[in-house]
């Protein structure tokens, strides 16, 4: 979905859960012992495997045949790695009442009998009814220890290792691949994502050293994601961009880690950015931002301001490697606006 067509989409409240911190390792595995697994064949060679989670260890005895996914990166990666996904989170477009397709635009169609759950409030009974033999929740943004314990009674649960959105996209992919027994396939996905980024930088060489701002407007304040500790800002830096120093160096604690809160009165700072990407929790907040007299008078609003649609914002919140080629296609029109340094 091109960005230019989607300036009316709301940005779901859960997107504010961006909390990227230090880079973490992906997973730890126990040695396989296929000789003691008479049911296992070549596809079971990597099992059993034990993965350390934030809430405990999960041991997976055999290659999973029915996989439940609770986060958007989970379903994207599991599907791309060839897993049989029997349960997946509904897209935010459906949750917000802005679309009818529960699947993400960068995920292949799931089976007709797949169960769709609201990721804002996971229904444990729905998960159990899907009869999974593995539950992936590395990007489950409503997961806590109590829910983890409930889900663990159904099947092994693989979560983030220490904190949500803290690992690199490569580490997260390898973590899920370990759980699925698809390490080689994960490396191919990583190579594909790296190539997509390299190709874009070749196509748009002016990105190197260019500046960006990416934020969410709230009531009189824009939460700008600027620090490399934030996974979104870190992804933009992979494209060769840097957060506009005049904003990134502002003092104060942002509403989320890696962010700085900027008042509408400080909007004149935005004009020096190569591009201004923005997301919103509601149409009313978007209108409030765009019609603010100080904001609307800035040149960038008529030249290099790009509202980001709901699904692009979802992918940019946690840029998993399966989504990267699609995500770059959505960002390309805005990135092309950045002037050469």
N, C-alpha and C positions, 0 to 999 in steps of 0.2 A: 504494500500500500504506500504510494508516494506520500511523503511528508506534506507536500503542498496541498493535498486534498483533504487533510485530516485535522485542520485546526479547530474543529468543533468537538473533538473527542475529550472526554474527561480523563483525568489521571487518578487512578484508584488510590484510596487512602493507604492501602497496604504497601504501595510503592515506597512510602516514606521509611520503610524498614531497612533502608540501605545502611549497613554497618560494617563495611569492609575494614579490616585491620591488617595485622602483619601476615606475611605469606606463610602458609602452613603446608606441611607435607600431606600427601594424599591418603595413604593407607598403609597398614601392615598386614602381612599375610602369613598364614601357617603353611608349612610344607604339605604338598599333596601326597596322597597315598592311595593311588588307584588300585593297588593290589588288594586292599581291604574293602573295595567298593565293587562288588560283583555286578551291580546294576550300572555302573559307570562305564562309558566308552571313551573314545578320544575327546569328546566334548566335555568330559568331567575331569580332564587331566589337571586342571588348575584347582581342584577342590579336594578336601574341604579347605576353606579359607576363613580366617578370623579378621575382622575389621574393627578397629578401635573407634568408637563414637564419643561424642561429648557426654552421653548419658550411659555408656557401658559398651561392652563388646558384643558384636554380632558374629556368629559362626554360621556359615553357609555350607551345607554338606555336599550339595550337588548343584550342577548348573541349573539356574532357575528356569522354570517352564511357564510360570504365571507371575508377572511383575506388576505391583501396584506402585504408582508414582504420585507423590504429594506436592512436589514443587515443579515449576515450569522448566528449570534446567534438568530436572530428573526425567520428565517425560521426553524432552527433546533429545537428551543423550541416550536414554534407554531405547527409544525408537530408532535413532540413527545407528545404534549398535546392534540392531536386529532383534531386540527382545520382544517377547509377546506381552505387550502392555494391556492389562485387563482393567486397569483403573487409572484415571488421570484427572488433573485439576482442570476445571472449566476456565476458559479464557476470561480475562477481565472484561472483554467486550460483552460477553453474555452476562456476567455478574452486574455490570453497570447498565444493562438494558440497552446497549448500543449495537448489538449484533446477535446473530442466531447460531453462529458456528462455535461450538465449545472448544474446538481444536485450535492450536496455534498455527499461524500461517507458514511457519517453517518446520512443521512436523507432518510427516506423512499420515494419511488417514488411518485411524485405528480401526479395529474390528467393529462391526456393527453392534455387537453385544457388549462393548466396553462400557464400564461404569464411569460416569462423570461426577466429580464431587466439587463442592465449593471449597476452595483452599483457604477461605477466610474462617471456616469453621468445619473442621474435618469430622465427619460422622463415622465413628468407629464401627458401627453396625454395617454401614455400607462397605467399608473396607473388608470386613470379615466375610460378607456375602459374596465378594468377588473371588474368594478362595485363593489369595496370592501365596506363593511360596517365598517371596521376597518383597519387602517394602522399601522403596527408595525415598528418602526424605532429606537429601543433602541440601535442598533449597526449600524445605518446608518452613515457611516464615511464621506459622502459628504453632510450630512444634515446641513443646516443653517436656520436662521430664515425666510429668504425669501422663501425658498423651503417649510419649515414647513407651512407657511401661505397659499401657493398654494395648498398643499396637504390637509390642513384642510378644504378647500372648497369642497373636495370630500367626506371625511369621518373623524371621529375622529382619531387623530394621537397620538400614544404613543411613546415618545422618551426617552432618558436618562433623569434622573431627574435634573442633574446639568452639568455634563460633560461626554463626550464619554469615555467609558472604565474605569469609576471611581468606579462603584459599584462592589460588590462581585458577583460572579456567582450565588450564592444563592439568593441575592437580585434581580438580574436581572430576574431570573426565576420566583420569586414570583410576580414581577411587571407585567410580561407578563401574568402570570396565573390569576392575578386579572382582567386584561383586557379581558381575555377569559372566566372567570368564572370557572377556573379549579384549584382552590387552592389545593385541596387534591391530584390531579394528580401531581402537581409540587412537593409536599413533597415526593412523591414516587420516582420522578426523582432525587431529592437531595439525598435521602437515597441510591439509586442505585449508584450514582456517589461517594458518601462517601465510600460505600462498595468496589467499584472498586479500589479506592486509598488505602484503608486498605488492600485489598487482594494483591495488588502489593507490598506494604511495607512488608507484611509477606513473599511473594515470594522472594523479594530482600532485605533482612534485612541490607545489607551493604549500602543501600541508606542513612540510618540515619547517619548524620554527614559527608556524602560524599560531594564532591564539583562539581560544574558544571560551564560551561561558555556557554552562548547562545548569538550569535551575528549575525550581518549582515555586510558583507564586502562591502565597498564602495571603492572609489579611494584612496588607500593607508591607509585607516582607517577602523577599525572594530568598529561598534556601539554595545557595549556589554550591555545587559539588566541585571542589577545586583541589583537594589534597590527594596525593598519590595513594594514601591509605584507603581512599574510597575506590571501590572496584570500577565504578563508572568513569571517574577521572583517570584511573590507571589505564583503562581501555582507550580513552581518547589520546593518552600519551603514546600508546603503541602506534598510533597513526602519525606521530610526529608532532602533535599539537601540545601546547602548554596552556594551562589556565591563565587567563589575563592577569598579570602580576598585580595590577592596581586593585583588583578584587581579591585575589588569592592572598594578598599580604595584609588584608584588613584584620584588625584585632577583634577578638571576641570568640565566644564558643558558639558553634553552629548547632542547629536543631538536631543534626545527625553527625556522627563521626566523619571527619574529612570534609565538612561543609563549613561555610561561613554565611551568616544571615545578613542580608543587605536590604536596607529600607528602600521604598520606592523613591524617597527623596535623594537617594544616592545613584539614581538611574543614569545621570550624566557619565558615570564611570563606564557604563556598558558600551558607549559609542566607539571605544577603541578596540573592542573585541572583533576578531575575524568573523565570528558567527555567534549568534545568541540562540541556543536551543532552549525551549521552555516546555514544561509540562504543568498540568493543573489537576487539582482534586475535583473541580467542578467547573461547569460552564460559567457560573457566576463569578468565580475567582478569575477565570481567563478574561472575562469582560472587564472586571475591575482593574486588572493589570493593564490591559491594552488601552483602556480609556482614561487611565490616570493622566492628569495633565502634564506631569513631569515626564512620565514614561513615554507617553505618546509623542512628545516633542523631540525625542531623540532620533537622530538620523538613522540609526541602526534598525529602528522599528519598520522603516520603509524599504530597507535595503538588504539586511542580513539577519533578520529575525525569522526563526523557523519554529512554529509550534509542532510538537512531537505527538503523534497519535498514540493511542493506548497500548497497542501491541508492541510498537517500537520502544516505548518507554519501559514496558515489561522486560523486553530483551536487553535493553541498555542498563537496566537495574542490576542484572547479573549476567554479563555477556558470556554465555556458555559457547563452547567451540562449535557445537552443532548449529547454532543460530548465527554465527558470525557472518557467513557469506550473505545471508538474507538481510541481516542488520546493516551491513555496509551498503547494500542496495538502497535501503530506506534513508540512510544518512547522506548518501552521495549528493543529492541535489543541494542540501545545505552546506556540505563541505566544499562544494564547487564554488560557493559564494565567497569563500575566504580569499582575500587579496594576497598577492605574493608579498612576502616580508620585504 
